[in-house]
Amino acid sequence: MERTVDVDRGAYPDVVTPWDQEAWRGAVFEWTDARLAAQGLRRSGVPRVRVRPWSVLMRLVPAGSGPVWFKANPPASAFEGPLTEALSRWVPERVLRPLAVDAGRGWSLLPDGGPLFREVGGDVPPRTWEELLTGYAAMQRALVPRADALSALGVPRLRVPEVPAAFDRLCAANVSLDPDRRARLDALRPRLADWCAELASLGVPDSLDHADLHEGQLFHPEPGRFTYFDWGDAVVSHPFASLRVPALRAAGRYGPEVLPRLRDAYLEPWTDLGLSAAELRRAVHLAWRLGALGRARAWTRLFPSATEAAPTAVEGARSLLETGDTPPL
């Protein structure tokens, strides 16, 4: 048993995860020590652990080296390790290359990617956000031919015509919805079906949607370079749903007037689809709502013992209701 560990449980002090099992912790340290040894490294110092209902993350510092990161995903997102490994072959300039992956247990060992985008000092101009969105969209565009291969890795697939049924399942499963909010979602359902039908008719192909792309989910080690990571919420679906999270973050920083610039920067790699600028922008408008639905879905992907974590149910309900918000683009 590892006796000296710094554990952060955040807003979930009572949630039960595999970290609470002594045998599981022992297996983790045995596995990480062996994987480090295969790289010629040896663990030193005090591991720092972040326990959440949706993952266990541990920072390790090998002697004479920079930090490495162990991550354990719950069964619903155990695909993250194999996905990250595949992306490091398909789009190596955009992602981390894992040091080791145990697909059966949902474990990964990852190198440090440098400073997070949110940690970059000084005044970050909107142009930087445009660059990161163009780079991310270029990665999605490159992965369009890999949609079936992504699904074969276990990444969930949600085609646009299937979205209304997924919406129904999420509404039915959420234990925090009161009768008034359920009635609002019931009234929204027919309009959601219409929006999805129109979005599907535009013909933008499926690709990988990160589903939670914000400043803490990408590294920015140097100007013009971004590394996208933390794929546990990913889905193979309409790619434009990805824009909602980063666009809202940027709008909160610079004001809503920045949104058209970010949208057009994101759409630049998609102009080869043969759609007009008006059609691409309409697709962004419609897919914006799918971004809210993606966040609702993400809140359900927890360790089995954490399924009743109240804050996650509340967040999931809020995201479901945001599906009805008018897109700002």
Phi, psi and omega in degrees: 000139178276117188268335184245098181218137176266114186246128177248119179254001175054228182274012185233059186295337185254359183290142181258123177230174178302337179303334182284356179262120184301318181296323180293316179299318179299320179295323179297312181293324177297316182292312182295321179297320179292320180291323176294318180300325178294339176263005182077025184241157177223133182294143174215169178073189184260119177296143176248126188242136173244115182256124176225162179299337186255355178188161167240123183238131181230130177263124179240143179239102177293151178299129177071020182217169174283172183292155170232164188231125171264137176227134173245122178262151171290169183306324184291342178232027179295348178290348189300318180298304177301325178296313180299320178297316179294318179298327179292342174270322187276321181224062190299334182283353187249349191222172173280153172255115183299147172282329179196152178220134169244094186296323182296326181259357180072034183249145176221151172235122190235147174286164174284140183260007183093197183291139172292154178301324181289346181264357181291127183279172177079185180276117178266116183283159176305331181302327179295320176295323176298318181296316182292327179286322176297317178295319178295315179296323177298322176296313178302316181298319179294334183270356180306314179293349182262009186303314180292322178295323176297316178298322180295337176284351182104359177293127181301145177243132179225096177289150185304318178297343180271354185298315181302321178294322176295321176301316179300315181296318180294319179296316182294327185275344186280119186275354185261357182281124175275170183302324181294315181289326175296322179295321178296321180289324176298320180290331180285332190307312180297323179292323177299319178299319179294317180298318181294321179298317179294318181298316179298324183293339181285338170083019174288127185286156176297150170206194182275127176250116178299320175080353178205050186276101178226184188300335180270002183245016175211145177266150178225074187289337180200162181305134177081358183240131179225141177238121185264134184213183180064074187261019185292340178261005189296156178211148172269110187198203178292122187295331187291345176299338181296336190289333189302309186297305181294327180294319178294322178298315181293321179296325176294335182270320188247348185101157185295342181295345180281344189298316179301323178296317181293318178302312184291326176295319178296322185282345184307313181290351183261002185290348179277002181286346182090006176270150177288165176301321179296321179292319178296318179292324176296320178298320176299316180301314182288319183288342178308319182293328177293332176297321177294320179295324178298322177293322177298318179295321183298325182291349180268356189261080188239168168300144185308322181285352183253013187293341180260016179298110188303315181301327181289323177295320179296316179296321178297320178295318179299318180293323176300315180294328179292346175301334180271355179293147177287122180299139180279004180234000000 
